[in-house]
Amino acid sequence: MPRYVALLRGVSPSNCKMPQLKECFQAAGFEDVRTLLSSGNVVFTTRDSSWAALERQAEQAMATSLGHAFPTIVRPTEYLQDLVASDPFAEFALPPAAKRVVTFLRRPENPGVELPLERDGARILKLAGTEVFTAYEPNPKGPIFMTLLERTFGKDITTRTLDTVRKCAVA
């Protein structure tokens, strides 16, 4: 059976405990469930299904078990492995200190803006299907890149560092 990762938006240790999240996914019938980090990454095995169907199933399970659902975007681990192997940031000359970020969209979008797009040191570099690749250098203004991403693609997105995506891909 395929292995998937549910990438939840807005999860932090203060608003959701990982053992409860794991139990919620197990109750929904997902197998070999584990949470990864404390930022809403749930890895599981289930029958092959569409991403959208798994997203709905996960959100319904959270609503039932937790009383609310976190917006969820699902990707197969194999898909994430291919994404990481493609080295999506290689074509860009980025400073060593730049954070590499992958934003996941539910469905492919055309934001109607020309990329790359830059604001206060954050650069949306490219859109490839359902993923957006951004780089930024941490600064005192905080997470400017999230504001730029939300203004460009809306709030129905979730973002992970490339290092987190790597960890999810092999979990």
CYANA upper distance limits for C-alpha pairs under 8 A (distance plus 0.5 A):
  1 MET  CA     45 THR  CA      6.84
  1 MET  CA     46 THR  CA      6.35
  1 MET  CA     47 ARG  CA      5.97
  1 MET  CA     48 ASP  CA      7.23
  2 PRO  CA     45 THR  CA      6.24
  2 PRO  CA     46 THR  CA      6.60
  2 PRO  CA     47 ARG  CA      6.95
  2 PRO  CA     48 ASP  CA      6.55
  2 PRO  CA     76 PRO  CA      7.66
  3 ARG  CA     43 VAL  CA      7.63
  3 ARG  CA     44 PHE  CA      6.15
  3 ARG  CA     45 THR  CA      4.87
  3 ARG  CA     46 THR  CA      7.18
  3 ARG  CA     76 PRO  CA      6.35
  3 ARG  CA     77 THR  CA      6.25
  3 ARG  CA     78 GLU  CA      8.20
  4 TYR  CA     43 VAL  CA      6.19
  4 TYR  CA     44 PHE  CA      5.91
  4 TYR  CA     45 THR  CA      6.59
  4 TYR  CA     46 THR  CA      8.24
  4 TYR  CA     74 VAL  CA      7.22
  4 TYR  CA     75 ARG  CA      6.17
  4 TYR  CA     76 PRO  CA      4.60
  4 TYR  CA     77 THR  CA      5.71
  5 VAL  CA     41 ASN  CA      7.12
  5 VAL  CA     42 VAL  CA      6.06
  5 VAL  CA     43 VAL  CA      4.90
  5 VAL  CA     44 PHE  CA      6.91
  5 VAL  CA     74 VAL  CA      6.10
  5 VAL  CA     75 ARG  CA      5.94
  5 VAL  CA     76 PRO  CA      6.55
  5 VAL  CA     77 THR  CA      6.76
  5 VAL  CA    168 CYS  CA      7.30
  5 VAL  CA    169 ALA  CA      8.45
  6 ALA  CA     40 GLY  CA      8.29
  6 ALA  CA     41 ASN  CA      6.27
  6 ALA  CA     42 VAL  CA      5.53
  6 ALA  CA     43 VAL  CA      6.81
  6 ALA  CA     55 GLU  CA      8.03
  6 ALA  CA     58 ALA  CA      8.41
  6 ALA  CA     72 THR  CA      6.67
  6 ALA  CA     73 ILE  CA      6.21
  6 ALA  CA     74 VAL  CA      4.98
  6 ALA  CA     75 ARG  CA      7.22
  7 LEU  CA     40 GLY  CA      6.54
  7 LEU  CA     41 ASN  CA      5.47
  7 LEU  CA     42 VAL  CA      7.22
  7 LEU  CA     72 THR  CA      6.13
  7 LEU  CA     73 ILE  CA      5.64
  7 LEU  CA     74 VAL  CA      6.55
  7 LEU  CA     75 ARG  CA      8.47
  7 LEU  CA    158 THR  CA      7.47
  8 LEU  CA     39 SER  CA      8.19
  8 LEU  CA     40 GLY  CA      5.36
  8 LEU  CA     41 ASN  CA      6.78
  8 LEU  CA     42 VAL  CA      8.50
  8 LEU  CA     70 PHE  CA      6.34
  8 LEU  CA     71 PRO  CA      6.19
  8 LEU  CA     72 THR  CA      5.02
  8 LEU  CA     73 ILE  CA      6.94
  8 LEU  CA    158 THR  CA      7.39
  9 ARG  CA     40 GLY  CA      7.45
  9 ARG  CA     70 PHE  CA      6.43
  9 ARG  CA     71 PRO  CA      5.88
  9 ARG  CA     72 THR  CA      6.88
  9 ARG  CA    157 ILE  CA      7.77
  9 ARG  CA    158 THR  CA      5.74
  9 ARG  CA    159 THR  CA      8.33
 10 GLY  CA     39 SER  CA      8.26
 10 GLY  CA     40 GLY  CA      8.08
 10 GLY  CA     70 PHE  CA      7.24
 10 GLY  CA     71 PRO  CA      8.32
 11 VAL  CA     15 ASN  CA      6.90
 11 VAL  CA     16 CYS  CA      6.80
 11 VAL  CA     38 SER  CA      8.05
 11 VAL  CA     39 SER  CA      5.78
 11 VAL  CA     40 GLY  CA      5.54
 11 VAL  CA     70 PHE  CA      7.75
 12 SER  CA     16 CYS  CA      6.67
 12 SER  CA     38 SER  CA      6.55
 12 SER  CA     39 SER  CA      5.67
 12 SER  CA     40 GLY  CA      7.46
 13 PRO  CA     17 LYS  CA      6.35
 13 PRO  CA     18 MET  CA      8.07
 13 PRO  CA     38 SER  CA      6.34
 13 PRO  CA     39 SER  CA      7.74
 16 CYS  CA     20 GLN  CA      7.90
 16 CYS  CA     21 LEU  CA      7.63
 17 LYS  CA     21 LEU  CA      6.94
 18 MET  CA     22 LYS  CA      6.60
 18 MET  CA     35 THR  CA      6.86
 18 MET  CA     38 SER  CA      7.22
 18 MET  CA     40 GLY  CA      8.41
 19 PRO  CA     23 GLU  CA      6.72
 19 PRO  CA     35 THR  CA      8.48
 20 GLN  CA     24 CYS  CA      6.63
 20 GLN  CA     66 LEU  CA      8.34
 21 LEU  CA     25 PHE  CA      6.96
 21 LEU  CA     35 THR  CA      8.23
 21 LEU  CA     62 MET  CA      8.08
 22 LYS  CA     26 GLN  CA      6.76
 22 LYS  CA     33 VAL  CA      6.76
 22 LYS  CA     34 ARG  CA      6.66
 22 LYS  CA     35 THR  CA      6.85
 22 LYS  CA     42 VAL  CA      7.82
 23 GLU  CA     27 ALA  CA      6.54
 24 CYS  CA     28 ALA  CA      6.94
 24 CYS  CA     61 ALA  CA      6.59
 24 CYS  CA     62 MET  CA      6.58
 24 CYS  CA     65 SER  CA      6.22
 24 CYS  CA     66 LEU  CA      7.98
 25 PHE  CA     29 GLY  CA      7.30
 25 PHE  CA     30 PHE  CA      6.29
 25 PHE  CA     33 VAL  CA      7.44
 25 PHE  CA     58 ALA  CA      7.26
 25 PHE  CA     61 ALA  CA      7.12
 25 PHE  CA     62 MET  CA      8.13
 26 GLN  CA     30 PHE  CA      5.62
 26 GLN  CA     31 GLU  CA      6.84
 26 GLN  CA     33 VAL  CA      7.01
 27 ALA  CA     61 ALA  CA      7.95
 28 ALA  CA     57 GLN  CA      7.88
 28 ALA  CA     58 ALA  CA      7.81
 28 ALA  CA     61 ALA  CA      6.14
 29 GLY  CA     46 THR  CA      8.46
 30 PHE  CA     44 PHE  CA      6.58
 30 PHE  CA     45 THR  CA      6.49
 30 PHE  CA     46 THR  CA      6.04
 31 GLU  CA     44 PHE  CA      6.25
 31 GLU  CA     45 THR  CA      5.47
 31 GLU  CA     46 THR  CA      6.64
 32 ASP  CA     43 VAL  CA      8.37
 32 ASP  CA     44 PHE  CA      5.96
 32 ASP  CA     45 THR  CA      6.32
 33 VAL  CA     42 VAL  CA      7.43
 33 VAL  CA     43 VAL  CA      6.17
 33 VAL  CA     44 PHE  CA      4.91
 33 VAL  CA     45 THR  CA      7.48
 34 ARG  CA     42 VAL  CA      6.32
 34 ARG  CA     43 VAL  CA      5.85
 34 ARG  CA     44 PHE  CA      7.07
 35 THR  CA     40 GLY  CA      7.84
 35 THR  CA     41 ASN  CA      6.16
 35 THR  CA     42 VAL  CA      4.96
 35 THR  CA     43 VAL  CA      6.62
 36 LEU  CA     40 GLY  CA      7.90
 36 LEU  CA     41 ASN  CA      5.76
 36 LEU  CA     42 VAL  CA      6.73
 36 LEU  CA     43 VAL  CA      7.83
 36 LEU  CA    168 CYS  CA      7.70
 36 LEU  CA    171 ALA  CA      8.38
 37 LEU  CA     41 ASN  CA      7.38
 41 ASN  CA    168 CYS  CA      7.94
 43 VAL  CA    168 CYS  CA      7.82
 43 VAL  CA    171 ALA  CA      7.31
 49 SER  CA     53 ALA  CA      7.12
 49 SER  CA     54 LEU  CA      7.24
 50 SER  CA     54 LEU  CA      6.91
 51 TRP  CA     55 GLU  CA      6.63
 51 TRP  CA     73 ILE  CA      8.20
 51 TRP  CA     74 VAL  CA      6.06
 51 TRP  CA     75 ARG  CA      7.10
 52 ALA  CA     56 ARG  CA      6.76
 52 ALA  CA     74 VAL  CA      8.10
 52 ALA  CA    106 ARG  CA      8.42
 53 ALA  CA     57 GLN  CA      6.65
 54 LEU  CA     58 ALA  CA      6.53
 54 LEU  CA     74 VAL  CA      7.34
 55 GLU  CA     59 GLU  CA      6.62
 55 GLU  CA     72 THR  CA      6.13
 55 GLU  CA     73 ILE  CA      6.47
 55 GLU  CA     74 VAL  CA      6.46
 56 ARG  CA     60 GLN  CA      6.53
 57 GLN  CA     61 ALA  CA      6.63
 58 ALA  CA     62 MET  CA      6.77
 58 ALA  CA     72 THR  CA      7.76
 59 GLU  CA     63 ALA  CA      6.67
 59 GLU  CA     69 ALA  CA      5.68
 59 GLU  CA     70 PHE  CA      7.10
 59 GLU  CA     71 PRO  CA      7.38
 59 GLU  CA     72 THR  CA      7.10
 60 GLN  CA     64 THR  CA      6.65
 60 GLN  CA     69 ALA  CA      7.54
 61 ALA  CA     65 SER  CA      6.50
 61 ALA  CA     69 ALA  CA      8.37
 62 MET  CA     66 LEU  CA      5.69
 62 MET  CA     67 GLY  CA      7.29
 62 MET  CA     68 HIS  CA      6.53
 62 MET  CA     69 ALA  CA      5.36
 62 MET  CA     70 PHE  CA      7.86
 63 ALA  CA     67 GLY  CA      5.19
 63 ALA  CA     68 HIS  CA      4.71
 63 ALA  CA     69 ALA  CA      5.23
 64 THR  CA     68 HIS  CA      7.86
 71 PRO  CA    156 ASP  CA      7.92
 73 ILE  CA    104 PHE  CA      7.65
 73 ILE  CA    105 LEU  CA      7.87
 73 ILE  CA    106 ARG  CA      6.49
 73 ILE  CA    157 ILE  CA      8.34
 73 ILE  CA    158 THR  CA      7.91
 75 ARG  CA     79 TYR  CA      7.08
 75 ARG  CA     80 LEU  CA      7.48
 76 PRO  CA     80 LEU  CA      7.05
 77 THR  CA     81 GLN  CA      6.62
 77 THR  CA    168 CYS  CA      7.51
 77 THR  CA    169 ALA  CA      5.22
 77 THR  CA    170 VAL  CA      7.36
 77 THR  CA    171 ALA  CA      8.35
 78 GLU  CA     82 ASP  CA      6.80
 78 GLU  CA    169 ALA  CA      7.34
 79 TYR  CA     83 LEU  CA      6.73
 79 TYR  CA    169 ALA  CA      8.40
 80 LEU  CA     84 VAL  CA      6.67
 80 LEU  CA    165 VAL  CA      7.43
 80 LEU  CA    166 ARG  CA      8.01
 80 LEU  CA    168 CYS  CA      8.11
 80 LEU  CA    169 ALA  CA      5.56
 81 GLN  CA     85 ALA  CA      6.59
 81 GLN  CA    166 ARG  CA      7.77
 81 GLN  CA    169 ALA  CA      5.61
 81 GLN  CA    170 VAL  CA      7.73
 82 ASP  CA     86 SER  CA      6.63
 83 LEU  CA     87 ASP  CA      7.62
 83 LEU  CA     88 PRO  CA      7.68
 84 VAL  CA     88 PRO  CA      7.64
 84 VAL  CA    162 LEU  CA      8.29
 84 VAL  CA    165 VAL  CA      8.02
 84 VAL  CA    166 ARG  CA      6.91
 88 PRO  CA    133 PHE  CA      7.99
 89 PHE  CA    100 ARG  CA      8.06
 89 PHE  CA    133 PHE  CA      7.98
 94 LEU  CA     98 ALA  CA      6.84
 94 LEU  CA    135 ALA  CA      8.24
 97 ALA  CA    137 GLU  CA      6.87
 98 ALA  CA    135 ALA  CA      6.49
 98 ALA  CA    136 TYR  CA      5.76
 98 ALA  CA    137 GLU  CA      5.15
 98 ALA  CA    138 PRO  CA      8.07
 99 LYS  CA    135 ALA  CA      5.94
 99 LYS  CA    136 TYR  CA      5.84
 99 LYS  CA    137 GLU  CA      6.52
 99 LYS  CA    138 PRO  CA      8.08
 99 LYS  CA    161 THR  CA      7.75
100 ARG  CA    133 PHE  CA      7.92
100 ARG  CA    134 THR  CA      6.60
100 ARG  CA    135 ALA  CA      5.25
100 ARG  CA    136 TYR  CA      7.49
100 ARG  CA    161 THR  CA      6.36
100 ARG  CA    162 LEU  CA      6.13
101 VAL  CA    133 PHE  CA      6.42
101 VAL  CA    134 THR  CA      5.62
101 VAL  CA    135 ALA  CA      6.46
101 VAL  CA    159 THR  CA      7.32
101 VAL  CA    160 ARG  CA      6.27
101 VAL  CA    161 THR  CA      4.82
101 VAL  CA    162 LEU  CA      5.93
102 VAL  CA    131 GLU  CA      7.01
102 VAL  CA    132 VAL  CA      6.22
102 VAL  CA    133 PHE  CA      5.44
102 VAL  CA    134 THR  CA      6.92
102 VAL  CA    159 THR  CA      6.20
102 VAL  CA    160 ARG  CA      5.93
102 VAL  CA    161 THR  CA      6.48
102 VAL  CA    162 LEU  CA      6.60
102 VAL  CA    165 VAL  CA      8.27
103 THR  CA    131 GLU  CA      6.07
103 THR  CA    132 VAL  CA      5.43
103 THR  CA    133 PHE  CA      6.95
103 THR  CA    134 THR  CA      8.21
103 THR  CA    157 ILE  CA      7.11
103 THR  CA    158 THR  CA      6.12
103 THR  CA    159 THR  CA      4.67
103 THR  CA    160 ARG  CA      6.87
104 PHE  CA    130 THR  CA      6.52
104 PHE  CA    131 GLU  CA      5.33
104 PHE  CA    132 VAL  CA      7.05
104 PHE  CA    157 ILE  CA      6.14
104 PHE  CA    158 THR  CA      5.88
104 PHE  CA    159 THR  CA      6.62
105 LEU  CA    109 GLU  CA      8.30
105 LEU  CA    130 THR  CA      5.53
105 LEU  CA    131 GLU  CA      6.53
105 LEU  CA    132 VAL  CA      8.27
105 LEU  CA    156 ASP  CA      7.45
105 LEU  CA    157 ILE  CA      5.53
105 LEU  CA    158 THR  CA      7.56
106 ARG  CA    130 THR  CA      7.23
106 ARG  CA    156 ASP  CA      7.71
106 ARG  CA    157 ILE  CA      7.40
107 ARG  CA    129 GLY  CA      8.41
107 ARG  CA    130 THR  CA      6.18
108 PRO  CA    129 GLY  CA      5.65
108 PRO  CA    130 THR  CA      5.13
108 PRO  CA    131 GLU  CA      8.42
109 GLU  CA    129 GLY  CA      8.05
109 GLU  CA    130 THR  CA      7.77
109 GLU  CA    153 PHE  CA      8.28
111 PRO  CA    152 THR  CA      6.64
111 PRO  CA    153 PHE  CA      6.69
113 VAL  CA    152 THR  CA      8.30
115 LEU  CA    124 ILE  CA      7.17
115 LEU  CA    125 LEU  CA      6.60
115 LEU  CA    126 LYS  CA      6.50
115 LEU  CA    127 LEU  CA      8.47
116 PRO  CA    123 ARG  CA      6.93
116 PRO  CA    124 ILE  CA      5.86
116 PRO  CA    125 LEU  CA      4.98
116 PRO  CA    126 LYS  CA      6.69
117 LEU  CA    123 ARG  CA      5.99
117 LEU  CA    124 ILE  CA      5.64
117 LEU  CA    125 LEU  CA      7.23
118 GLU  CA    122 ALA  CA      6.05
118 GLU  CA    123 ARG  CA      4.80
118 GLU  CA    124 ILE  CA      6.92
119 ARG  CA    123 ARG  CA      7.06
119 ARG  CA    144 ILE  CA      8.19
119 ARG  CA    145 PHE  CA      8.33
119 ARG  CA    148 LEU  CA      7.69
120 ASP  CA    144 ILE  CA      7.57
121 GLY  CA    136 TYR  CA      6.25
121 GLY  CA    137 GLU  CA      6.74
122 ALA  CA    134 THR  CA      7.70
122 ALA  CA    135 ALA  CA      6.40
122 ALA  CA    136 TYR  CA      4.76
122 ALA  CA    137 GLU  CA      7.36
122 ALA  CA    144 ILE  CA      7.17
122 ALA  CA    145 PHE  CA      5.70
122 ALA  CA    148 LEU  CA      8.29
123 ARG  CA    134 THR  CA      6.03
123 ARG  CA    135 ALA  CA      5.88
123 ARG  CA    136 TYR  CA      6.71
123 ARG  CA    145 PHE  CA      7.88
124 ILE  CA    132 VAL  CA      7.77
124 ILE  CA    133 PHE  CA      6.59
124 ILE  CA    134 THR  CA      4.82
124 ILE  CA    135 ALA  CA      7.14
124 ILE  CA    149 LEU  CA      7.99
125 LEU  CA    132 VAL  CA      8.12
125 LEU  CA    133 PHE  CA      6.09
125 LEU  CA    134 THR  CA      5.84
125 LEU  CA    135 ALA  CA      7.67
126 LYS  CA    132 VAL  CA      6.36
126 LYS  CA    133 PHE  CA      5.93
126 LYS  CA    134 THR  CA      7.81
127 LEU  CA    131 GLU  CA      6.41
127 LEU  CA    132 VAL  CA      4.96
127 LEU  CA    133 PHE  CA      6.91
128 ALA  CA    132 VAL  CA      6.78
134 THR  CA    145 PHE  CA      8.20
136 TYR  CA    145 PHE  CA      7.29
138 PRO  CA    142 GLY  CA      7.51
138 PRO  CA    143 PRO  CA      8.10
143 PRO  CA    147 THR  CA      7.82
144 ILE  CA    148 LEU  CA      6.93
145 PHE  CA    149 LEU  CA      6.59
146 MET  CA    150 GLU  CA      6.53
147 THR  CA    151 ARG  CA      6.58
148 LEU  CA    152 THR  CA      6.72
149 LEU  CA    153 PHE  CA      6.32
149 LEU  CA    154 GLY  CA      7.76
150 GLU  CA    154 GLY  CA      4.95
150 GLU  CA    155 LYS  CA      5.77
150 GLU  CA    157 ILE  CA      8.34
153 PHE  CA    157 ILE  CA      8.01
160 ARG  CA    164 THR  CA      6.52
160 ARG  CA    165 VAL  CA      6.90
161 THR  CA    165 VAL  CA      6.91
162 LEU  CA    166 ARG  CA      6.70
163 ASP  CA    167 LYS  CA      6.91
164 THR  CA    168 CYS  CA      6.68
165 VAL  CA    169 ALA  CA      6.55
166 ARG  CA    170 VAL  CA      7.28
167 LYS  CA    171 ALA  CA      6.69
